[in-house]
Each structure stands twice: as structure tokens, then as C-alpha cells.
Amino acid sequence: MPYPLIDIGANLTHDSFDEDREAVMQRAKAAGVTRMIVTGASDKGNIAAAALAELHPGSLCSTAGVHPHHASDYEASSDDLIRSLVEKDAVVAVGECGLDYFRNFSPRDAQLKAFQSQLDIAADTGLPVFLHQRDAHDDFVELLEPMLPKISRAVAHCFTGEHESLREYLSMGLWIGVTGWICDERRGAHLHDIVSIIPDDKLLIETDAPYLMPRTIQPKPKSRRNEPAYLTEVLRVVAEARDQSEEHVARITTENAINFFDLK
Ligand SMILES: [Zn+2]
């Protein structure tokens, strides 16, 4: 009997799932991934994620936010849309939002503005916030920190940083989302050494599917598309790196996801 797991970041509205979305969800269930939080990252994506979640109460919830890549498109109407979507029971967090200076698909000033607006929504609604940060640590902390007293809970999703930024996030009270990045022997080896400093009550796991296929899966899946069923591999590698049993990590991360998103 697999342990019940919750994938806190699955981009299930991605078009790579259009042909077989139901089968993907069935495989997740069979692997023990009983619930998934569908990431919303754009106006269109937010509507689709909420609609998908409403079709699958009990197994799917969604977030509503605008990813820094799309920050240039952040209009007053985006703000209104997020505020109306988060009224729904199925929509459980604001985000993903944050800063991404690695690609700079949107100019930095647009990113900062969109990020601030979404933190304001989290503060106004009391909902937790799902955060993205890449190569923008200083600006990210500067903008986020003064807002935190007004925000219920915040998770640094897909944490890939170094020891120093992890310590800083933890001292700020952030929860930490770990993806299959930790299974990547080229880019994620450092995460092995530091994942154990995350306290039991701040650790969350996610696939970020269809991205970030865990590279340690044996035998290697034929498709390069990641899916929520592979959360079990993230669990396995995180448990090994923390020197804890898979059962323990499954129990704490599922409990944490329920608490973080206030799942019913
Ligand atoms: Zn992200």
C-alpha cells in the first residue's frame, strides 16, 4: 500500500497533458499521489486550473497567480481575476508569483510590480502564497520580507538555491518545496547536503510536472515528460538525503501540505 502523497506543484493544464490528462491522474493515484495542487501561472492558466480543480474535488486544488515570465501581461484585470478565483473553494493559494532574473522574459520593473500586487492579494485574503525565485534572491527578499507579517504562509517552490539562501528563507519562516531537481547529479547535488536542515514541519515535495523529470528513475521512462506519479522518486531521494524513512517523509510532507493549503 503506497503512502498518500500530495504534489504541491503540478502544471496539469500544460498542453502536453491534453491527450491523456485523466490517465496521468489515474497513474498518480495508483502511485499514492492522492492529491495535486495545479499551478496557475497566467490569466488563461488560472482559469483553466480552477476549472480542472473544480471537476475533481477531493483530488485537485489550484493556485491563481502570474509567473514572473508573464509579468509584462499583468493588468488590473489579472488582479481582479485572481481576486475572484481565490473566492472558490478549489483555489487554495495565490501564485505562482515572484521574480526570475535568469531568463528575464519580462522586464524587472514589471516583475517587481506584479509580485508586489500578488503579495497584496495574499495579505488581503489570508491565503498562502506560492513563490518562484530564480537568480533574484536579493530583490526577492527585499520585497517579500516586509510583507511576511501580513501573509499567512509562504512556500519557496522548487527550491534550487545554496545553503545560505536556504538558511535565510527558513529564518524568514518560509516553507520549502523540493522537486526532482534534487535527483539531478549535475545541477542538484548540493541539495543532497542541505535538504536535511529543513525542519520536518517546513518540508513540502512537488514534481513541477511536466518539467524536471527526476533523472534517477530506473529504468528511465521513455518520455521526457514528468508527471505527478513520479513524486515517489522525489520522496525516495529526499528521504535518503535526510536519512529518514520514506514513510516518515511521506507522513510529514502530506501533513504539511494539508496544513499549508488548509485542505479539507
Ligand atoms: Zn516556478
Boltz pocket constraint, residues with backbone or C-beta under 6 A from the ligand:
constraints:
  - pocket:
      binder: B
      contacts: [[A, 96], [A, 131], [A, 132], [A, 133], [A, 157], [A, 158]]
      max_distance: 6.0
